[in-house]
Structure formats: structure tokens, C-alpha cells
Amino acid sequence: MRSNVDAIVIEGMEAGGHIGPVSTTVLAQEILPHVSHDIPVFIAGGIARGEAVAAYLEMGAVGVQLGTRFVCANESIAHANFKKAFIRASARDAIPSVQIDPRLPVIPVRALKNREMENFAAKQREVAQKLDEGAIEMAEAQLQIEHYWAGALRRAVIDGDVETGSVMAGQSVGMVTREEPVAEIIRELIDEAAAALESRG
Ligand SMILES: Cc1cc2nc3c(=O)[nH]c(=O)nc-3n(C[C@H](O)[C@H](O)[C@H](O)COP(=O)(O)O)c2cc1C
């Protein structure tokens, strides 16, 4: 393989945070068979149970990367409000931010829907209107959109403002049901993966 990288992570759009447009299952099928012999590949996005870990290992991955599943670990420094929002949420609450105007690029971020997401849509409409009226230059307009979420993750995770912050969460958030130690989460994942592999003989 033409690269000097040690390993790669393939992350699908089910993941929390910044995402692309393609799902983990499709990316894994498209990429793993072709590169896993040459370079270690980790799979990420939407994984919350050991059965899924086992399936990707069987497909040739050397490991997985999980984010959402660990947010409510006891060891996680996330604010109690942030953890509460995760425990309450179901998969369909974790939605990507939406681009309203083709001139104003938005890199999608998957997060729990809240008031600020609605405000962001309104902000995009407001900036687009200023562009139409010639009241603002394109560069300035794009900058305003790009900077909109600056500090928003910290506002939610550290300050606990889950209405005006960015509550980044993946679609697996529905499977996060309680606070528990990291060791417990890892033990559950390993037990589920081992049982899945054993049942296949
Ligand atoms: C609250 C939260 C914050 C995240 N922040 C970052 C970040 O700053 N940089 C980054 O590369 N990935 C970030 N991620 C993505 C994770 O590193 C990981 O790749 C992703 O959560 C895996 O998908 P999953 O959420 O479906 O488990 C974040 C994810 C969450 C849930």
C-alpha cells in the first residue's frame, strides 16, 4: 500500500461528532476486504455491543473505536446534564446538522437535537439573505457559518448547557442506558463478542 501510516480508522455516519455521508456497514464492506491485509484497520461509528465488534473482527478489522458508548462512564468528566441527555435519548434523537444554502458549506455534525440546532438553521437563512442583498461578502458569510459552533461542545460537555451547546452523540446513544465504570462497559463488550464468536463454533 502506498502510505506511511501505521493504521487507519474507518468511521461511518452513524458516529457522534463530525461525520461523512456513508454508513459504517457500507464503508466496512467497501474498504476492509481490500486493505486489511496490508494495514491494520479499526472500524468506528454506531458500535455499542460486542456482537458488532465480533462481526467486524471477522471481516478483517483489528479493532474498533467507540465514543458514544463511553460518554456515560463513571470516569467520563462530562457534566451530569450531558450524561442525563444521553441516557434519555433514543437513536432517532441523534441527528446530523443540516446545510440550508449551497453557498454556505456545513460539515455535518451528529448531535442530540436541541434548541441551538434550530437556531443554526435560522442563522444560515439569515446569512444567506444578507448574501442575496449584497450586505455581506461571501468569505465573511462562510466564516460566520464556520464559526457558529465554536466552543459549543465545551459548553455542553463541561458547562452542562445541553440546550445551547453541541451534544455530540452517535446513533448508538439509545443503547446507553446508565452510568457505569469503564471496566464494566469493556467487560460487557468482550462477553458479548466472545458469546457471538462461540455460537458460530
Ligand atoms: C461527545 C463526542 C465528542 C467527540 N469529539 C471528537 C473530537 O473532538 N475529535 C474527533 O476526532 N472525534 C470526536 N468524536 C468522535 C469519536 O472519537 C469516535 O470516533 C466516535 O464517537 C465513534 O462513533 P460512535 O460515537 O458511534 O461510537 C466525538 C464523539 C463524541 C460522542
The ligand as an SDF file (V2000), in Angstrom:
LIG
                    3D

 31 33  0  0  0  0  0  0  0  0999 V2000
  -19.2190   13.7750   22.6060 C   0  0  0  0  0  0  0  0  0  0  0  0
  -18.2870   13.3740   21.4990 C   0  0  0  0  0  0  0  0  0  0  0  0
  -17.2150   14.1960   21.1640 C   0  0  0  0  0  0  0  0  0  0  0  0
  -16.3280   13.8450   20.1290 C   0  0  0  0  0  0  0  0  0  0  0  0
  -15.2860   14.6830   19.8390 N   0  0  0  0  0  0  0  0  0  0  0  0
  -14.4160   14.3200   18.8730 C   0  0  0  0  0  0  0  0  0  0  0  0
  -13.3110   15.1660   18.5710 C   0  0  0  0  0  0  0  0  0  0  0  0
  -13.1140   16.2160   19.1760 O   0  0  0  0  0  0  0  0  0  0  0  0
  -12.4520   14.7680   17.5830 N   0  0  0  0  0  0  0  0  0  0  0  0
  -12.6290   13.5800   16.8930 C   0  0  0  0  0  0  0  0  0  0  0  0
  -11.8200   13.2610   16.0090 O   0  0  0  0  0  0  0  0  0  0  0  0
  -13.6830   12.7780   17.1570 N   0  0  0  0  0  0  0  0  0  0  0  0
  -14.5650   13.1110   18.1240 C   0  0  0  0  0  0  0  0  0  0  0  0
  -15.6200   12.2840   18.4020 N   0  0  0  0  0  0  0  0  0  0  0  0
  -15.7480   11.0130   17.6520 C   0  0  0  0  0  0  0  0  0  0  0  0
  -15.1570    9.8150   18.4420 C   0  0  0  0  0  0  0  0  0  0  0  0
  -13.7590    9.9730   18.5520 O   0  0  0  0  0  0  0  0  0  0  0  0
  -15.4260    8.4560   17.7670 C   0  0  0  0  0  0  0  0  0  0  0  0
  -14.7330    8.3500   16.5500 O   0  0  0  0  0  0  0  0  0  0  0  0
  -16.9050    8.2360   17.5160 C   0  0  0  0  0  0  0  0  0  0  0  0
  -17.6320    8.6190   18.6480 O   0  0  0  0  0  0  0  0  0  0  0  0
  -17.1760    6.7710   17.1710 C   0  0  0  0  0  0  0  0  0  0  0  0
  -18.5280    6.5760   16.8400 O   0  0  0  0  0  0  0  0  0  0  0  0
  -19.6930    6.2710   17.9360 P   0  0  0  0  0  0  0  0  0  0  0  0
  -19.9870    7.5920   18.5510 O   0  0  0  0  0  0  0  0  0  0  0  0
  -20.8180    5.7510   17.1070 O   0  0  0  0  0  0  0  0  0  0  0  0
  -19.1420    5.2800   18.9060 O   0  0  0  0  0  0  0  0  0  0  0  0
  -16.5180   12.6300   19.4130 C   0  0  0  0  0  0  0  0  0  0  0  0
  -17.6200   11.8020   19.7510 C   0  0  0  0  0  0  0  0  0  0  0  0
  -18.4900   12.1460   20.7600 C   0  0  0  0  0  0  0  0  0  0  0  0
  -19.6540   11.2440   21.0850 C   0  0  0  0  0  0  0  0  0  0  0  0
  1  2  1  0
  2  3  1  0
  2 30  2  0
  3  4  2  0
  4  5  1  0
  4 28  1  0
  5  6  2  0
  6  7  1  0
  6 13  1  0
  7  8  2  0
  7  9  1  0
  9 10  1  0
 10 11  2  0
 10 12  1  0
 12 13  2  0
 13 14  1  0
 14 15  1  0
 14 28  1  0
 15 16  1  0
 16 17  1  0
 16 18  1  0
 18 19  1  0
 18 20  1  0
 20 21  1  0
 20 22  1  0
 22 23  1  0
 23 24  1  0
 24 25  2  0
 24 26  1  0
 24 27  1  0
 28 29  2  0
 29 30  1  0
 30 31  1  0
M  END
$$$$
